[in-house]
Amino acid sequence: SAASDVYKRQLKCCKISKWVYLSIRLYYAFRFFSHINNFNNKLMNFPIISSLILLPIIGSFFLIFIKPEKSNNSIKYVALFISIANLILSIYLWIVFDQNNPKFQFVESRDWMSGIINYKVGIDGISILFVVLTTLITPLCVISVNSTITYRLKDFLLAILVMESLMIGVFCSLDLVIFYLFFEGGLIPMFLIIGIWGGARRVYSAFKFFLYTLLGSVLMLVAIITIYWLNGTTDVVELYNSGIDIKYQNLLWLAFFSSFAVKTPMWPVHTWLPDAHVEAPTAGSVLLAAILLKMAGYGFIRFSLGLFPAASEIFTPLIYTLSVIAIIFTSFIALMQEDMKKLIAYSSVAHMGYVTLGIFTIQQQGIEGSIIQMISHGLVSAALFLCVGVVYDRMHSRLINTYGGIVSIIPKYSILFMLFTLAALGLPGTSGFVGEFLILMGAFKDNFLVAVIASLGVIIGAAYMLWLYKRVVFGKLINTDLKQMFDLNRSELFILSCLAVPTLFFGFYPDPLINTIEAVSYTHLRAHETRGNLVCRLLLE
């Protein structure tokens, strides 16, 4: 019995020790999470958005002092390090972002130009996704220059880093003047990329790209000045709260539309895009398709819907008409192309037609689908242009009839090219399906006829993408020079794999995207839709 008493006391002591141990663990866990919360609270006061914008520019200054004659590798490593650091910072920002809060977060505001204009930046559930997309694409472009850029490499990487800063600035701007400066500033590095490192007709394509997009934005500048004259501010948040006089909304909407329609691009102001893509180097085409086109779609959501809700309701039939024409017309044009880059360029116009269609359904599914479609198109179009660049580096030809029967020669390339081809046509299980499905769901809710016509674009899209893949990869090996081709090297395989993983992941599990944008699409944009409907009813009365 004495032994049993000792055993019981030991057992009791063990239990007490266990509870003490657990209490200590819980105490330290509480301390750990309280430190995290304190860190996150401090992070809210840290200028993390400005750091994202300025970090590539600071990195570009380091590049200036590296002599290219001595070490091209040092130039690449510095540019890659800066771009990866920005990617990590943006992913962390996405992790700590409060998805249940529809308001702007991490807002920074500084007086500028005697207090008339403020430097104001911040993010919400829409802009954070485009920031992450931008910081993901940039390091992949830096890696891709290993075999594509041999002339003035330092200047090329400088242009890419500066453009990354400007593109991030577009998605984070909360002041119309700041937005305009970033929006137009991105033209300069892309103009240089096309004009210096482009193909035979690079000068013509660069000036066509620059003039189209610049002239389209002149009216937007006039509209911004008018908004300041009417409301006394260009602060986006204040304009959301106060609204813009209904008498001026139609003209202001058209002024912003003139800029966004060219940059999207919408039919019939899309003709600059195929020329720019064909002549641009591979990294330039990737940035143009993956990021620059998305700035216009973002502008439609942030400004056209947000600032001019009544005008957006009125001009919805115009957007529907132009979007449906872009989807069907440019898809048929893509079927006729013999140049791979031109075919993918026209397919981009068709895909962006779905984006504008979904935005102006002013339905939650349509707006969410448009955002997901833009993210998906950024991944897939970037991968497709990189795939074209891979075979162009080996054969120096973008013509489809140059190839055929390469599936047994470069099997790894053929598999990845097939994945991105299927994602471009919206195969279930890829990110392309999620966006198109939600857009068409929203379109069927708002206008059945428009949705039916737009659905035909899915069939035509499958036709030109599968036809492209069949002629390039399958068939007989007629061109004997193709036997000298070698499969993907390590850097090419890494780049395409980095794009393939999110394409498949978000195809099967799109919740991270939907959860991020859902609060904004349901509350913030919904509030402006309600206000637009109310104003339209007042006009009818």
C-alpha positions as CSV (number, residue, x, y, z in Angstrom):
1,S,0.0,0.0,0.0
2,A,2.9,2.3,0.7
3,A,4.2,1.7,-2.8
4,S,0.9,2.4,-4.3
5,D,0.7,5.7,-2.3
6,V,4.0,6.7,-3.7
7,Y,2.9,5.7,-7.2
8,K,-0.2,7.8,-6.8
9,R,1.8,10.8,-5.5
10,Q,4.2,10.4,-8.5
11,L,1.3,10.2,-10.9
12,K,-0.3,13.2,-9.4
13,C,3.0,15.1,-9.6
14,C,3.3,14.0,-13.2
15,K,-0.2,15.3,-14.0
16,I,0.6,18.6,-12.2
17,S,3.9,18.8,-14.1
18,K,2.0,18.1,-17.3
19,W,-0.4,20.9,-16.7
20,V,2.4,23.3,-15.6
21,Y,4.3,22.4,-18.8
22,L,1.2,23.0,-20.9
23,S,0.5,26.3,-19.1
24,I,4.1,27.4,-19.8
25,R,3.7,26.4,-23.5
26,L,0.5,28.3,-23.8
27,Y,2.0,31.3,-22.1
28,Y,4.9,31.4,-24.5
29,A,2.5,30.8,-27.4
30,F,0.4,33.7,-26.3
31,R,3.6,35.8,-26.0
32,F,4.6,34.7,-29.5
33,F,1.3,35.7,-31.1
34,S,1.2,38.9,-29.1
35,H,4.6,39.7,-30.6
36,I,3.3,38.9,-34.1
37,N,0.3,41.2,-33.5
38,N,2.5,43.9,-32.3
39,F,4.7,43.4,-35.3
40,N,1.7,43.5,-37.6
41,N,0.5,46.7,-35.9
42,K,4.0,48.2,-36.4
43,L,3.9,47.0,-40.0
44,M,0.7,48.9,-40.6
45,N,2.7,52.1,-39.8
46,F,5.7,51.0,-41.9
47,P,5.7,52.3,-45.5
48,I,5.6,48.9,-47.0
49,I,3.8,50.0,-50.2
50,S,6.4,52.7,-50.8
51,S,9.1,50.1,-50.2
52,L,7.6,47.9,-52.9
53,I,7.5,50.8,-55.3
54,L,11.0,52.1,-54.6
55,L,12.9,48.9,-54.1
56,P,13.4,48.2,-57.9
57,I,14.4,51.8,-58.5
58,I,17.0,51.6,-55.7
59,G,18.2,48.3,-57.3
60,S,18.5,50.0,-60.6
61,F,20.9,52.5,-59.1
62,F,23.2,49.7,-58.1
63,L,23.1,48.4,-61.6
64,I,24.4,51.7,-62.9
65,F,27.7,51.4,-61.1
66,I,28.4,47.9,-62.4
67,K,30.6,47.8,-65.5
68,P,29.0,45.5,-68.1
69,E,32.3,44.8,-69.8
70,K,33.6,43.0,-66.7
71,S,30.7,41.1,-65.3
72,N,27.3,40.4,-67.0
73,N,26.6,37.8,-64.3
74,S,26.8,40.5,-61.6
75,I,24.3,42.6,-63.4
76,K,21.9,39.6,-63.6
77,Y,22.4,38.6,-60.0
78,V,21.7,42.1,-58.7
79,A,18.6,42.5,-60.8
80,L,17.4,39.0,-59.8
81,F,18.0,39.6,-56.1
82,I,16.1,42.9,-56.1
83,S,13.1,41.4,-58.0
84,I,13.0,38.3,-55.7
85,A,13.2,40.5,-52.6
86,N,10.2,42.5,-54.0
87,L,8.3,39.2,-54.6
88,I,8.9,38.0,-51.1
89,L,7.7,41.3,-49.7
90,S,4.5,41.3,-51.8
91,I,3.7,37.7,-50.8
92,Y,4.2,38.6,-47.1
93,L,1.9,41.6,-47.7
94,W,-0.7,39.3,-49.1
95,I,-0.4,37.0,-46.1
96,V,-0.9,39.7,-43.5
97,F,-3.7,41.4,-45.6
98,D,-7.1,41.3,-43.9
99,Q,-9.3,39.6,-46.4
100,N,-12.5,40.5,-44.5
101,N,-11.9,44.2,-44.6
102,P,-13.2,45.8,-47.8
103,K,-11.4,49.1,-47.1
104,F,-8.0,50.2,-48.2
105,Q,-5.2,48.9,-46.0
106,F,-1.5,49.9,-45.4
107,V,-2.5,53.4,-46.6
108,E,0.3,56.0,-46.8
109,S,-0.4,59.7,-47.4
110,R,2.1,62.5,-47.8
111,D,1.5,66.1,-48.9
112,W,2.9,66.9,-52.3
113,M,2.9,70.1,-54.4
114,S,1.9,72.5,-51.7
115,G,-0.9,70.3,-50.4
116,I,-2.9,70.5,-53.6
117,I,-2.0,66.9,-54.6
118,N,-1.2,64.1,-52.1
119,Y,1.1,61.1,-52.6
120,K,-1.4,58.5,-51.4
121,V,-1.0,54.8,-51.9
122,G,-2.7,51.7,-50.4
123,I,-4.1,48.3,-51.3
124,D,-7.4,46.4,-51.2
125,G,-8.4,42.9,-52.2
126,I,-8.2,43.8,-55.9
127,S,-4.9,45.6,-56.1
128,I,-2.9,43.2,-53.9
129,L,-3.4,40.4,-56.5
130,F,-2.0,42.5,-59.3
131,V,0.9,43.6,-57.1
132,V,1.8,39.9,-56.5
133,L,1.4,39.1,-60.2
134,T,3.8,41.9,-61.1
135,T,6.4,40.9,-58.6
136,L,6.1,37.3,-59.8
137,I,6.5,38.0,-63.5
138,T,9.5,40.4,-63.1
139,P,12.1,37.9,-61.8
140,L,11.0,35.4,-64.4
141,C,11.7,38.0,-67.1
142,V,15.1,38.7,-65.5
143,I,15.9,35.0,-65.6
144,S,14.7,34.7,-69.2
145,V,17.3,37.2,-70.5
146,N,20.1,34.6,-70.1
147,S,19.7,33.4,-73.7
148,T,17.7,36.2,-75.4
149,I,19.5,39.6,-74.6
150,T,23.1,39.9,-75.5
151,Y,23.2,43.6,-76.4
152,R,23.2,46.3,-73.7
153,L,22.1,43.9,-71.0
154,K,22.5,46.4,-68.1
155,D,20.2,48.9,-69.9
156,F,17.6,46.3,-70.5
157,L,17.5,45.2,-66.9
158,L,17.3,48.8,-65.8
159,A,14.3,49.3,-68.0
160,I,12.6,46.2,-66.5
161,L,13.2,47.2,-62.9
162,V,12.0,50.8,-63.5
163,M,8.9,49.5,-65.2
164,E,8.2,47.1,-62.3
165,S,8.2,50.1,-59.9
166,L,5.8,52.1,-62.2
167,M,3.4,49.1,-62.6
168,I,3.2,48.5,-58.9
169,G,2.6,52.2,-58.4
170,V,-0.4,52.0,-60.8
171,F,-2.1,49.3,-58.7
172,C,-1.4,51.1,-55.4
173,S,-2.3,54.7,-56.3
174,L,-5.1,56.3,-54.3
175,D,-4.8,59.7,-56.0
176,L,-5.8,60.3,-59.6
177,V,-2.7,62.5,-60.4
178,I,-0.4,59.9,-58.9
179,F,-2.2,57.2,-60.8
180,Y,-1.8,59.1,-64.1
181,L,1.9,59.6,-63.5
182,F,2.5,56.0,-62.9
183,F,0.1,54.9,-65.7
184,E,1.8,57.0,-68.3
185,G,5.3,56.6,-67.0
186,G,5.2,52.9,-67.8
187,L,5.1,53.8,-71.5
188,I,8.7,55.0,-71.5
189,P,10.6,51.8,-70.5
190,M,8.3,49.7,-72.7
191,F,8.9,52.1,-75.6
192,L,12.7,51.7,-75.1
193,I,12.5,47.9,-74.8
194,I,10.6,47.6,-78.1
195,G,12.6,50.3,-79.9
196,I,16.1,49.2,-78.9
197,W,15.9,45.4,-78.4
198,G,13.0,44.6,-80.8
199,G,12.9,43.1,-84.3
200,A,13.4,44.5,-87.7
201,R,10.3,46.9,-87.5
202,R,11.0,47.8,-83.9
203,V,11.0,51.6,-84.4
204,Y,7.7,51.6,-86.2
205,S,6.1,49.3,-83.6
206,A,7.5,51.3,-80.7
207,F,6.2,54.7,-82.0
208,K,2.8,53.1,-82.8
209,F,2.6,51.7,-79.3
210,F,3.6,55.0,-77.7
211,L,1.4,57.3,-79.8
212,Y,-1.7,55.1,-79.5
213,T,-1.5,54.8,-75.7
214,L,-0.3,58.4,-75.0
215,L,-2.9,60.1,-77.2
216,G,-5.6,57.9,-75.7
217,S,-4.6,59.2,-72.2
218,V,-4.7,62.9,-73.0
219,L,-8.5,63.1,-72.4
220,M,-8.0,61.3,-69.1
221,L,-5.7,64.0,-68.0
222,V,-8.3,66.7,-68.9
223,A,-10.9,64.7,-67.0
224,I,-8.6,64.5,-63.9
225,I,-8.2,68.3,-64.0
226,T,-11.9,68.7,-64.3
227,I,-12.6,66.4,-61.3
228,Y,-10.2,68.6,-59.2
229,W,-12.1,71.7,-60.4
230,L,-15.4,70.1,-59.5
231,N,-14.6,68.4,-56.2
232,G,-11.5,70.2,-55.0
233,T,-9.6,67.0,-54.6
234,T,-8.1,64.1,-56.6
235,D,-8.1,61.7,-53.6
236,V,-9.9,58.5,-54.7
237,V,-11.2,57.6,-51.3
238,E,-12.7,61.1,-50.8
239,L,-14.2,61.0,-54.3
240,Y,-15.8,57.6,-53.5
241,N,-17.4,59.1,-50.4
242,S,-18.6,62.4,-51.9
243,G,-19.4,61.3,-55.4
244,I,-19.2,63.2,-58.7
245,D,-22.0,65.4,-60.0
246,I,-24.3,63.4,-62.3
247,K,-24.2,66.2,-64.9
248,Y,-20.5,65.6,-65.6
249,Q,-20.3,61.8,-65.2
250,N,-20.9,60.9,-68.9
251,L,-18.2,63.1,-70.3
252,L,-15.7,62.1,-67.6
253,W,-16.5,58.4,-68.1
254,L,-15.8,58.8,-71.9
255,A,-12.5,60.6,-71.2
256,F,-11.3,57.8,-68.9
257,F,-12.7,55.2,-71.4
258,S,-10.6,56.7,-74.2
259,S,-7.4,55.8,-72.2
260,F,-8.4,52.4,-70.9
261,A,-9.9,51.2,-74.2
262,V,-6.6,51.8,-76.0
263,K,-4.5,50.2,-73.3
264,T,-6.8,47.1,-72.8
265,P,-6.9,47.1,-75.9
266,M,-10.6,47.0,-77.1
267,W,-11.8,46.8,-80.7
268,P,-11.2,48.9,-82.9
269,V,-8.2,50.5,-81.2
270,H,-6.3,47.2,-80.8
271,T,-4.1,47.3,-83.9
272,W,-1.0,48.5,-82.0
273,L,-0.8,45.3,-79.9
274,P,0.0,42.7,-82.5
275,D,2.8,44.8,-84.0
276,A,4.2,45.6,-80.5
277,H,4.2,41.9,-79.5
278,V,5.8,40.7,-82.8
279,E,8.7,43.1,-82.6
280,A,9.2,43.1,-78.8
281,P,11.8,40.8,-77.3
282,T,10.4,37.8,-75.3
283,A,10.7,39.6,-71.9
284,G,9.0,42.7,-73.3
285,S,6.1,40.6,-74.7
286,V,5.7,38.9,-71.4
287,L,5.5,42.2,-69.4
288,L,3.2,43.7,-72.0
289,A,0.7,40.8,-72.0
290,A,0.9,39.9,-68.3
291,I,1.0,43.3,-66.6
292,L,0.5,46.3,-68.9
293,L,-2.8,45.2,-70.4
294,K,-4.1,44.5,-66.8
295,M,-3.6,48.2,-65.8
296,A,-6.5,49.2,-68.1
297,G,-8.8,46.5,-66.7
298,Y,-7.9,47.5,-63.2
299,G,-8.7,51.1,-64.2
300,F,-12.2,50.2,-65.4
301,I,-13.0,48.6,-62.0
302,R,-11.3,51.2,-59.8
303,F,-12.4,54.4,-61.6
304,S,-15.0,53.8,-64.3
305,L,-17.2,51.8,-62.0
306,G,-16.1,53.4,-58.7
307,L,-16.2,57.1,-59.7
308,F,-18.9,57.1,-62.4
309,P,-21.5,54.5,-61.5
310,A,-24.4,56.2,-63.3
311,A,-22.4,56.6,-66.5
312,S,-21.2,53.0,-66.3
313,E,-24.9,51.9,-66.3
314,I,-25.6,54.1,-69.3
315,F,-22.7,53.0,-71.4
316,T,-22.9,49.3,-70.6
317,P,-24.5,48.5,-74.0
318,L,-21.5,50.2,-75.7
319,I,-19.1,48.0,-73.7
320,Y,-21.1,44.9,-74.4
321,T,-21.0,45.6,-78.2
322,L,-17.3,46.3,-78.3
323,S,-16.5,43.4,-76.1
324,V,-18.5,40.9,-78.1
325,I,-17.0,42.2,-81.4
326,A,-13.5,41.8,-79.9
327,I,-14.2,38.3,-78.7
328,I,-15.6,37.0,-82.0
329,F,-13.8,39.2,-84.6
330,T,-10.3,38.9,-83.2
331,S,-10.7,35.2,-82.6
332,F,-11.4,34.7,-86.3
333,I,-8.4,36.8,-87.1
334,A,-6.3,34.6,-84.9
335,L,-7.4,31.6,-86.9
336,M,-5.8,33.2,-90.0
337,Q,-2.3,33.9,-88.5
338,E,0.9,32.2,-89.6
339,D,3.0,34.0,-86.9
340,M,2.8,32.4,-83.5
341,K,3.3,35.7,-81.6
342,K,0.6,37.4,-83.7
343,L,-1.8,34.6,-83.0
344,I,-1.3,34.8,-79.3
345,A,-1.5,38.6,-79.5
346,Y,-4.9,38.5,-81.1
347,S,-6.0,35.9,-78.6
348,S,-5.1,38.4,-75.8
349,V,-7.5,40.9,-77.4
350,A,-10.2,38.3,-77.3
351,H,-9.5,37.3,-73.7
352,M,-9.5,41.0,-72.6
353,G,-12.9,41.2,-74.3
354,Y,-14.2,38.8,-71.7
355,V,-12.6,40.9,-69.0
356,T,-14.4,44.1,-70.1
357,L,-17.7,42.1,-70.6
358,G,-17.5,40.7,-67.0
359,I,-16.7,44.1,-65.4
360,F,-19.7,45.9,-66.9
361,T,-22.2,43.1,-66.0
362,I,-21.9,44.9,-62.6
363,Q,-22.6,41.5,-61.1
364,Q,-20.5,40.0,-58.3
365,Q,-19.7,36.9,-60.4
366,G,-18.8,39.0,-63.4
367,I,-16.5,41.3,-61.6
368,E,-14.8,38.5,-59.6
369,G,-14.5,36.5,-62.8
370,S,-12.9,39.5,-64.6
371,I,-10.2,39.9,-61.9
372,I,-9.5,36.1,-61.9
373,Q,-9.4,36.1,-65.7
374,M,-6.8,38.9,-65.7
375,I,-4.7,37.1,-63.2
376,S,-5.0,33.8,-65.2
377,H,-4.3,35.6,-68.5
378,G,-1.2,37.2,-66.9
379,L,0.2,33.7,-66.1
380,V,-0.9,31.9,-69.2
381,S,-0.1,34.6,-71.8
382,A,3.3,35.1,-70.2
383,A,4.0,31.4,-70.5
384,L,2.8,31.2,-74.1
385,F,5.1,34.0,-75.2
386,L,8.0,32.3,-73.3
387,C,7.2,29.1,-75.2
388,V,7.4,31.0,-78.5
389,G,10.7,32.5,-77.3
390,V,12.1,29.0,-76.6
391,V,11.7,27.7,-80.1
392,Y,12.6,31.1,-81.6
393,D,15.9,31.1,-79.8
394,R,16.7,27.7,-81.4
395,M,15.3,28.2,-84.9
396,H,15.0,32.0,-85.3
397,S,11.6,31.7,-86.8
398,R,8.1,32.4,-85.4
399,L,6.3,31.1,-88.4
400,I,4.0,28.1,-87.7
401,N,4.9,26.3,-90.9
402,T,8.6,26.1,-89.8
403,Y,7.7,23.6,-87.2
404,G,5.8,20.3,-86.9
405,G,6.5,16.9,-85.4
406,I,8.7,18.2,-82.6
407,V,6.9,16.2,-79.9
408,S,9.5,13.4,-80.0
409,I,12.4,15.9,-80.1
410,I,11.6,18.2,-77.2
411,P,9.0,16.3,-75.1
412,K,9.3,18.4,-71.9
413,Y,8.6,21.5,-73.9
414,S,5.6,19.9,-75.7
415,I,4.0,18.9,-72.4
416,L,4.3,22.4,-70.9
417,F,3.2,24.0,-74.1
418,M,0.1,21.7,-74.1
419,L,-0.7,22.7,-70.5
420,F,-0.7,26.5,-71.3
421,T,-2.6,25.9,-74.6
422,L,-5.3,24.1,-72.7
423,A,-5.4,26.8,-70.0
424,A,-5.7,29.5,-72.7
425,L,-8.8,27.9,-74.1
426,G,-10.3,27.5,-70.7
427,L,-10.1,23.8,-69.9
428,P,-11.6,22.9,-66.5
429,G,-8.9,22.3,-64.0
430,T,-6.9,25.3,-65.2
431,S,-7.2,28.9,-64.0
432,G,-8.5,30.0,-67.4
433,F,-11.7,28.1,-66.8
434,V,-12.6,29.7,-63.5
435,G,-12.5,33.3,-64.8
436,E,-14.4,32.6,-68.0
437,F,-17.0,30.6,-66.2
438,L,-17.7,33.3,-63.6
439,I,-17.8,36.0,-66.4
440,L,-20.3,34.1,-68.5
441,M,-22.4,33.4,-65.3
442,G,-22.5,37.1,-64.6
443,A,-23.3,37.8,-68.3
444,F,-26.2,35.3,-68.4
445,K,-27.7,37.1,-65.3
446,D,-27.5,40.5,-67.0
447,N,-28.0,39.9,-70.7
448,F,-28.8,36.5,-72.1
449,L,-28.2,37.3,-75.8
450,V,-24.8,38.9,-75.1
451,A,-23.8,35.9,-73.0
452,V,-24.7,33.4,-75.8
453,I,-22.7,35.3,-78.4
454,A,-19.7,35.6,-76.1
455,S,-19.9,31.8,-75.4
456,L,-19.2,31.2,-79.1
457,G,-15.7,32.8,-78.5
458,V,-14.9,29.8,-76.2
459,I,-15.4,27.5,-79.2
460,I,-13.4,29.6,-81.6
461,G,-10.7,30.0,-79.0
462,A,-10.4,26.3,-78.7
463,A,-10.2,26.1,-82.5
464,Y,-7.2,28.4,-83.0
465,M,-5.3,27.3,-79.9
466,L,-5.6,23.5,-80.7
467,W,-4.8,24.2,-84.4
468,L,-1.7,26.1,-83.3
469,Y,-0.6,23.2,-81.1
470,K,-1.3,20.6,-83.7
471,R,0.7,22.3,-86.4
472,V,3.7,23.1,-84.2
473,V,4.0,20.0,-82.1
474,F,2.3,17.1,-84.0
475,G,2.4,16.0,-87.6
476,K,5.2,14.9,-89.8
477,L,8.8,16.1,-89.3
478,I,9.3,17.8,-92.6
479,N,11.9,20.4,-91.6
480,T,15.1,18.3,-91.0
481,D,16.7,21.3,-89.2
482,L,14.3,20.7,-86.3
483,K,16.3,17.5,-85.4
484,Q,19.1,19.8,-84.1
485,M,16.7,21.3,-81.5
486,F,17.4,20.6,-77.8
487,D,14.8,20.4,-75.0
488,L,14.3,22.9,-72.2
489,N,17.3,23.9,-70.2
490,R,17.2,24.4,-66.5
491,S,16.3,28.1,-66.5
492,E,13.6,27.6,-69.1
493,L,12.1,24.6,-67.2
494,F,12.2,26.6,-64.0
495,I,10.4,29.6,-65.5
496,L,7.7,27.6,-67.2
497,S,7.2,25.5,-64.0
498,C,6.8,28.6,-61.9
499,L,3.9,29.6,-64.2
500,A,2.5,26.1,-64.5
501,V,2.1,25.6,-60.8
502,P,-0.3,28.5,-60.1
503,T,-2.1,27.9,-63.4
504,L,-3.0,24.4,-62.1
505,F,-3.4,25.3,-58.4
506,F,-5.9,28.1,-59.0
507,G,-7.7,26.0,-61.5
508,F,-8.5,23.3,-58.9
509,Y,-8.5,25.6,-55.9
510,P,-9.4,29.3,-56.7
511,D,-10.4,30.1,-53.1
512,P,-7.3,32.2,-52.3
513,L,-8.2,34.5,-55.2
514,I,-11.9,34.6,-54.5
515,N,-11.5,35.1,-50.8
516,T,-9.2,38.0,-51.4
517,I,-11.5,39.9,-53.7
518,E,-14.9,38.8,-52.4
519,A,-15.2,41.4,-49.6
520,V,-14.4,44.3,-52.1
521,S,-16.6,43.0,-54.9
522,Y,-19.5,42.5,-52.6
523,T,-19.4,45.6,-50.4
524,H,-17.3,48.3,-51.9
525,L,-18.2,47.9,-55.6
526,R,-21.8,46.9,-54.6
527,A,-22.2,50.2,-52.8
528,H,-21.3,52.1,-56.0
529,E,-23.6,49.9,-58.1
530,T,-26.5,50.8,-55.8
531,R,-25.7,54.4,-56.0
532,G,-25.5,54.2,-59.8
533,N,-28.9,52.5,-60.0
534,L,-30.4,55.2,-57.7
535,V,-29.1,58.0,-59.9
536,C,-30.3,56.3,-63.0
537,R,-33.8,56.0,-61.5
538,L,-33.7,59.7,-60.6
539,L,-32.8,60.5,-64.2
540,L,-35.7,58.5,-65.6
541,E,-38.1,60.2,-63.2
